[in-house]
Amino acid sequence: MVSPRLVLQTMSGILHLIRRAYELFVTAANFLQSPLLLVLRVYFCWQLYLTGKGKLSNIGKVIDFFTSLGIPAPALNAYFVSTLECFGGLLLIIGLASRPLAFMIVISMSVAYLTADLEAVQSIFSDYDKFVKADPFPFLLTALIILAFGPGLFSIDAILKRAVGQMAFPRSGGLSSKQKSRR
């Protein structure tokens, strides 16, 4: 007969191994975050840049389209959205001012859904393919991911954060000569 204590020790050991294996898996998977964010930023933000560039080169048509949708100040909004997509897309590719730009793109794409693709929004649960296949979807999703998770380690934002962090907290750990003289 097997003692209950031996069974508990064996189960505890197995659970420890499972927990440790899972922790190693999560650690390894976390290394994929920054490369994935980089790929998303480069691919989808390049498409956003091209869309914005196309709008800027045909701004008259964009103004006419915005006018037909009843968007207030159609010329101003056409220039703003086109510029945001063009230059915001480029800045997101390199990862500069990522979260504020992602927030503005989320708003822009939400407005695009509500004005140009309202039918897709209304059928989000009944015909989700219509929502997912609408033009704003990949840009909205990518912007939401960047807004929520940031641009990742392979970005200008991350480089600036490290540089500012090093300036604010020097590695010496001790007081500088100016700080010592103040005491």
ZAMARGU-4260 file (C-alpha; in steps of 0.2 Angstrom, whole numbers, plus 5000, padded with zeros to 4 digits):
<rodrens>
0) 5000/5000/5000 | 5006/5017/4995 | 5006/5030/5009 | 4996/5046/5007 | 5011/5056/5011
5) 5021/5049/4997 | 5006/5052/4985 | 5005/5070/4991 | 5024/5073/4989 | 5024/5065/4971
10) 5009/5076/4966 | 5017/5091/4973 | 5033/5088/4964 | 5023/5085/4947 | 5013/5101/4950
15) 5030/5110/4954 | 5037/5104/4937 | 5021/5109/4928 | 5022/5126/4935 | 5040/5128/4932
20) 5038/5123/4914 | 5024/5135/4911 | 5034/5149/4919 | 5048/5145/4906 | 5036/5144/4892
25) 5029/5162/4897 | 5046/5169/4898 | 5051/5162/4881 | 5034/5169/4874 | 5037/5186/4881
30) 5053/5187/4870 | 5041/5187/4855 | 5032/5203/4861 | 5044/5216/4854 | 5047/5208/4837
35) 5029/5205/4835 | 5025/5223/4839 | 5039/5228/4826 | 5032/5218/4813 | 5014/5225/4816
40) 5020/5243/4816 | 5031/5241/4800 | 5018/5231/4790 | 5002/5240/4795 | 5009/5257/4797
45) 5017/5256/4780 | 5000/5253/4773 | 4993/5267/4783 | 5007/5279/4777 | 5002/5274/4759
50) 4984/5277/4762 | 4988/5294/4769 | 5000/5298/4755 | 4986/5293/4742 | 4974/5304/4751
55) 4985/5319/4751 | 4989/5317/4733 | 4970/5317/4729 | 4965/5329/4743 | 4950/5336/4732
60) 4942/5319/4731 | 4944/5316/4750 | 4936/5333/4753 | 4922/5329/4742 | 4920/5312/4750
65) 4920/5319/4767 | 4907/5332/4762 | 4896/5318/4755 | 4897/5310/4772 | 4892/5326/4781
70) 4908/5327/4791 | 4909/5345/4798 | 4924/5356/4791 | 4927/5343/4777 | 4943/5352/4770
75) 4951/5354/4787 | 4946/5336/4792 | 4952/5329/4776 | 4969/5337/4778 | 4970/5332/4796
80) 4966/5314/4793 | 4977/5312/4778 | 4992/5320/4787 | 4989/5309/4802 | 4988/5293/4792
85) 5004/5298/4781 | 5015/5306/4794 | 5008/5296/4809 | 5011/5280/4799 | 5029/5285/4797
90) 5032/5289/4815 | 5023/5273/4821 | 5035/5263/4810 | 5050/5270/4819 | 5041/5270/4835
95) 5041/5288/4840 | 5026/5296/4850 | 5018/5279/4847 | 5004/5279/4860 | 4998/5297/4857
100) 4998/5293/4838 | 4990/5277/4841 | 4976/5285/4851 | 4973/5298/4837 | 4972/5284/4824
105) 4960/5274/4835 | 4949/5290/4835 | 4951/5293/4817 | 4947/5274/4812 | 4932/5274/4824
110) 4925/5290/4815 | 4929/5281/4798 | 4918/5266/4804 | 4904/5277/4810 | 4903/5288/4795
115) 4909/5278/4780 | 4906/5260/4786 | 4891/5262/4798 | 4883/5246/4791 | 4898/5236/4796
120) 4897/5243/4814 | 4879/5239/4815 | 4882/5221/4809 | 4897/5217/4820 | 4888/5203/4829
125) 4876/5197/4815 | 4889/5198/4801 | 4906/5200/4809 | 4914/5197/4792 | 4908/5214/4786
130) 4916/5222/4801 | 4932/5214/4799 | 4933/5216/4781 | 4930/5235/4782 | 4945/5246/4777
135) 4947/5254/4794 | 4949/5237/4803 | 4967/5233/4801 | 4972/5250/4806 | 4960/5251/4821
140) 4966/5234/4827 | 4985/5239/4825 | 4982/5256/4833 | 4973/5248/4848 | 4987/5235/4850
145) 5001/5249/4850 | 4990/5260/4862 | 4988/5245/4874 | 5005/5237/4873 | 5016/5252/4867
150) 5028/5250/4852 | 5040/5237/4860 | 5059/5238/4863 | 5063/5240/4845 | 5057/5259/4844
155) 5063/5276/4846 | 5051/5278/4861 | 5060/5264/4870 | 5077/5271/4866 | 5072/5288/4873
160) 5065/5280/4888 | 5081/5271/4892 | 5091/5287/4889 | 5080/5298/4900 | 5080/5284/4913
165) 5099/5284/4913 | 5100/5303/4914 | 5088/5303/4929 | 5096/5289/4938 | 5114/5288/4935
170) 5123/5271/4938 | 5135/5278/4950 | 5123/5275/4964 | 5131/5288/4975 | 5129/5307/4977
175) 5137/5318/4964 | 5150/5331/4970 | 5136/5345/4968 | 5124/5335/4979 | 5138/5331/4992
180) 5142/5350/4993 | 5124/5354/4997 | 5124/5344/5012
</rodrens>
